[in-house]
């Protein structure tokens, strides 16, 4: 009897830990917030330079400031006061971050460099795009420059690609493997910070990565090289929400083209991504 009781005491904490590990985040619905004039919201983030990154204990970046502007919009237009909390448990695992948002409900928002795709639209709600991404192919500076994608198997012979599972960057690597580099070996890590660390510390790798990592790396004078053949500008980033969220409706009203061209928004981009980012984005708009 004592043994059985002891085992029961062991099982209960283990079940509790298991429950916590699969816990879903939640927040108020927009419908409720309109009635109560208060919204309790949860922000889940994944580390991404300039977009959402912890600096001196505080998460900062473009996504954070866009959400702040959204909060002011809700107050000005609906009289809703927002109480928000930042969840950091999935900061260093992009795939876990996406899964956490997917399993959550109502007033939960994912803050990171999350690309809007048709496949993801089937599983999430998205805000309108808050920025156009420029995907880049990067490697250690020791590798020869790739100017023609059709020659990648020769120029990068013996090299491996490194990326994050489930990302659109992985999709680009898989396309390269299928179309140009059938013998390519792909190595997976949990975050894009790890991806960058791989190419900084070794000439054995190359990657497809978002332009902000390139800007951050060059600012820090890291030994990386950008390969012109790998530039892409088709992607757009959005704030991601659970599929059952009704907060996409006020986001459609708030995050307009007028907002994206406003001095307030451009100040956010310059502050967190730098004036070089503004020049890159302006060039994309003109194309």
C-alpha positions as CSV (number, residue, x, y, z in Angstrom):
1,X,0.0,0.0,0.0
2,X,2.8,2.4,0.9
3,X,4.6,1.5,-2.4
4,X,1.4,2.2,-4.4
5,X,0.9,5.5,-2.6
6,X,4.5,6.5,-3.2
7,X,4.1,5.8,-6.9
8,X,1.0,7.9,-7.0
9,X,2.9,10.8,-5.6
10,X,5.5,10.4,-8.4
11,X,2.9,10.2,-11.2
12,X,1.0,13.3,-10.2
13,X,4.0,15.7,-10.6
14,X,5.0,14.0,-13.8
15,X,1.5,14.6,-15.2
16,X,1.6,18.2,-14.1
17,X,4.9,18.7,-15.8
18,X,3.5,17.1,-19.0
19,X,0.5,19.4,-18.8
20,X,2.7,22.5,-18.5
21,X,4.9,21.4,-21.5
22,X,1.8,21.2,-23.7
23,X,0.1,24.3,-22.2
24,X,-1.7,26.6,-24.6
25,X,-1.6,30.3,-24.4
26,X,-4.8,32.3,-24.5
27,X,-6.1,35.9,-24.5
28,X,-9.4,37.7,-24.8
29,X,-11.4,37.8,-28.0
30,X,-11.8,41.0,-29.9
31,X,-15.6,40.6,-29.5
32,X,-15.3,40.5,-25.8
33,X,-12.8,43.4,-25.7
34,X,-15.3,45.6,-27.6
35,X,-17.8,45.0,-24.8
36,X,-15.5,45.3,-21.8
37,X,-13.1,47.9,-23.2
38,X,-10.2,45.9,-21.9
39,X,-8.1,43.3,-23.7
40,X,-5.8,40.8,-22.0
41,X,-3.4,39.7,-24.8
42,X,-0.4,37.3,-24.9
43,X,2.6,37.8,-27.1
44,X,4.8,34.8,-28.0
45,X,8.1,35.6,-29.7
46,X,11.0,33.9,-31.4
47,X,14.4,35.6,-31.5
48,X,15.0,37.5,-34.7
49,X,17.4,40.5,-34.9
50,X,15.6,43.7,-35.3
51,X,12.1,42.1,-35.3
52,X,11.9,40.6,-31.8
53,X,15.0,40.2,-29.6
54,X,15.7,40.3,-25.9
55,X,18.0,43.2,-25.1
56,X,18.9,43.9,-21.5
57,X,16.0,41.7,-20.3
58,X,13.4,43.4,-22.6
59,X,12.0,42.2,-25.9
60,X,12.5,44.9,-28.5
61,X,12.1,45.2,-32.3
62,X,9.9,46.1,-35.2
63,X,7.2,43.6,-34.2
64,X,7.0,44.9,-30.6
65,X,6.7,48.5,-31.8
66,X,4.1,47.6,-34.4
67,X,2.1,45.9,-31.6
68,X,2.5,49.0,-29.5
69,X,1.1,51.2,-32.3
70,X,-1.8,48.6,-32.7
71,X,-2.6,49.0,-29.0
72,X,-2.8,52.8,-29.4
73,X,-5.0,52.2,-32.5
74,X,-7.4,50.1,-30.4
75,X,-7.5,52.7,-27.7
76,X,-8.1,55.6,-30.1
77,X,-10.7,53.8,-32.3
78,X,-12.4,51.4,-30.0
79,X,-11.7,52.7,-26.5
80,X,-10.0,49.3,-25.7
81,X,-7.1,49.3,-23.1
82,X,-4.7,46.5,-23.7
83,X,-2.9,44.5,-20.9
84,X,-0.3,42.4,-22.6
85,X,2.3,39.8,-21.4
86,X,5.3,38.5,-23.3
87,X,6.0,34.8,-23.3
88,X,9.7,33.9,-23.8
89,X,9.6,30.1,-23.5
90,X,10.1,29.5,-27.3
91,X,12.5,32.3,-28.0
92,X,15.2,30.1,-29.3
93,X,13.2,27.5,-31.2
94,X,11.3,28.9,-34.2
95,X,9.4,25.7,-34.9
96,X,8.3,25.4,-31.3
97,X,7.2,29.1,-31.4
98,X,5.0,28.4,-34.4
99,X,3.5,25.4,-32.8
100,X,2.8,27.3,-29.6
101,X,0.8,29.9,-31.5
102,X,-1.0,27.2,-33.4
103,X,-2.1,25.5,-30.2
104,X,-3.2,28.7,-28.5
105,X,-6.5,30.5,-28.7
106,X,-8.1,33.9,-29.2
107,X,-5.9,36.9,-28.2
108,X,-2.4,35.4,-28.8
109,X,0.1,37.0,-31.3
110,X,3.3,35.6,-32.6
111,X,6.1,38.1,-33.0
112,X,9.0,37.2,-35.3
113,X,10.2,37.1,-38.9
114,X,7.2,34.9,-39.8
115,X,6.6,34.6,-43.6
116,X,3.0,34.7,-44.8
117,X,2.4,31.6,-47.0
118,X,-0.7,29.9,-48.4
119,X,0.2,26.7,-46.4
120,X,0.4,28.7,-43.2
121,X,-2.8,30.6,-43.9
122,X,-4.6,27.2,-43.6
123,X,-3.3,26.9,-40.0
124,X,-3.0,30.5,-38.8
125,X,-4.6,33.9,-39.1
126,X,-2.2,36.7,-40.2
127,X,-2.1,40.4,-40.0
128,X,-1.5,42.2,-43.3
129,X,2.2,42.2,-44.2
130,X,4.3,44.5,-41.9
131,X,7.4,44.3,-44.1
132,X,8.7,42.8,-47.4
133,X,11.5,40.4,-46.8
134,X,14.6,40.0,-48.9
135,X,15.9,36.5,-48.7
136,X,19.7,36.2,-49.2
137,X,22.2,33.4,-49.7
138,X,25.0,33.7,-47.2
139,X,28.2,31.8,-46.4
140,X,31.5,32.3,-44.8
141,X,33.6,34.9,-46.6
142,X,36.1,32.2,-47.5
143,X,33.8,30.7,-50.1
144,X,33.9,31.8,-53.8
145,X,31.1,34.2,-54.9
146,X,28.1,32.5,-56.5
147,X,26.7,34.7,-59.4
148,X,24.8,32.0,-61.2
149,X,22.5,29.6,-59.4
150,X,22.8,27.0,-62.1
151,X,26.5,26.6,-61.1
152,X,26.0,26.2,-57.4
153,X,26.8,22.5,-57.3
154,X,30.3,23.3,-58.7
155,X,31.0,26.5,-56.8
156,X,29.8,25.0,-53.5
157,X,31.0,21.5,-54.1
158,X,31.4,19.5,-50.9
159,X,29.5,22.2,-48.9
160,X,26.4,21.7,-46.8
161,X,23.3,23.8,-46.4
162,X,22.1,24.7,-42.9
163,X,18.6,25.9,-42.1
164,X,15.6,25.7,-39.7
165,X,13.0,23.0,-40.1
166,X,9.6,24.2,-41.2
167,X,10.8,27.7,-42.3
168,X,10.4,29.2,-45.7
169,X,14.2,29.4,-45.8
170,X,14.2,25.6,-45.7
171,X,11.8,25.6,-48.7
172,X,14.3,27.7,-50.7
173,X,17.1,25.3,-49.8
174,X,14.9,22.3,-50.8
175,X,14.2,24.0,-54.2
176,X,17.9,24.5,-54.7
177,X,18.6,20.8,-53.9
178,X,15.8,19.7,-56.3
179,X,16.7,22.0,-59.2
180,X,20.5,22.4,-59.1
181,X,22.2,20.4,-56.3
182,X,20.7,16.9,-56.0
183,X,23.6,15.6,-53.8
184,X,23.3,18.5,-51.3
185,X,23.4,17.6,-47.6
186,X,21.1,19.7,-45.4
187,X,21.8,20.2,-41.7
188,X,19.1,21.4,-39.3
189,X,19.3,23.6,-36.2
190,X,16.7,25.2,-34.0
191,X,17.2,28.9,-34.7
192,X,18.5,31.3,-37.3
193,X,21.1,32.5,-34.7
194,X,22.5,29.0,-34.8
195,X,22.4,29.1,-38.6
196,X,24.4,32.3,-38.7
197,X,26.9,30.9,-36.1
198,X,27.5,27.9,-38.4
199,X,28.5,30.0,-41.4
200,X,30.5,32.5,-39.4
201,X,32.6,29.7,-37.8
202,X,33.0,27.4,-40.7
203,X,33.5,27.5,-44.5
204,X,31.7,24.2,-44.8
205,X,28.2,25.7,-44.9
206,X,25.9,28.1,-46.8
207,X,22.3,29.1,-46.1
208,X,19.3,31.1,-47.2
209,X,18.4,33.6,-44.6
210,X,16.4,36.9,-44.1
211,X,18.1,40.2,-44.9
212,X,18.1,41.4,-41.3
213,X,20.6,38.7,-40.3
214,X,22.9,40.0,-43.1
215,X,22.6,43.6,-41.9
216,X,23.2,42.5,-38.3
217,X,26.2,40.4,-39.3
218,X,27.9,43.1,-41.4
219,X,27.3,45.7,-38.7
220,X,29.1,43.3,-36.3
221,X,31.9,42.8,-38.9
222,X,31.4,39.0,-39.0
223,X,33.2,37.1,-41.8
224,X,30.2,36.5,-44.0
225,X,29.5,36.8,-47.7
226,X,26.3,37.6,-49.7
227,X,25.8,35.7,-52.9
228,X,23.9,37.8,-55.5
229,X,22.4,34.7,-57.2
230,X,20.4,33.9,-54.0
231,X,18.6,37.2,-53.6
232,X,14.7,36.9,-53.4
233,X,12.1,39.5,-52.7
234,X,8.8,37.6,-52.9
235,X,8.2,37.0,-49.2
236,X,6.2,39.2,-46.7
237,X,6.2,39.0,-43.0
238,X,3.1,39.2,-40.8
239,X,2.0,39.0,-37.2
240,X,0.7,35.5,-36.7
241,X,-2.4,34.5,-34.7
242,X,-4.2,31.2,-33.9
243,X,-6.7,30.2,-36.5
244,X,-9.7,30.9,-34.2
245,X,-8.6,34.5,-33.5
246,X,-10.9,37.3,-34.4
247,X,-8.1,39.9,-34.0
248,X,-7.2,39.8,-37.7
249,X,-10.3,42.0,-38.4
250,X,-9.0,45.2,-36.5
251,X,-5.5,44.4,-37.8
252,X,-6.8,44.7,-41.4
253,X,-8.0,48.2,-40.5
254,X,-4.8,49.2,-38.7
255,X,-1.9,47.8,-40.8
256,X,-2.6,49.5,-44.1
257,X,-0.3,50.8,-46.8
258,X,-0.8,54.3,-45.3
259,X,0.6,53.0,-42.1
260,X,3.6,51.3,-43.8
261,X,4.6,54.5,-45.5
262,X,4.0,56.8,-42.5
263,X,6.9,58.6,-40.7
264,X,6.1,56.6,-37.5
265,X,6.6,53.3,-39.3
266,X,9.7,54.4,-41.1
267,X,11.2,55.5,-37.8
268,X,10.6,52.1,-36.4
269,X,12.4,50.4,-39.3
270,X,15.3,52.8,-39.1
271,X,15.6,52.4,-35.3
272,X,15.6,48.6,-35.3
273,X,16.9,47.6,-38.7
274,X,19.0,50.6,-39.7
275,X,18.9,53.1,-42.5
276,X,20.4,50.5,-44.9
277,X,17.2,48.5,-44.4
278,X,15.1,51.5,-45.4
279,X,17.2,51.8,-48.6
280,X,16.8,48.1,-49.4
281,X,13.0,48.2,-48.8
282,X,12.6,51.4,-50.9
283,X,14.5,49.7,-53.7
284,X,12.1,46.7,-53.5
285,X,9.0,49.0,-53.7
286,X,10.5,50.7,-56.8
287,X,11.1,47.4,-58.6
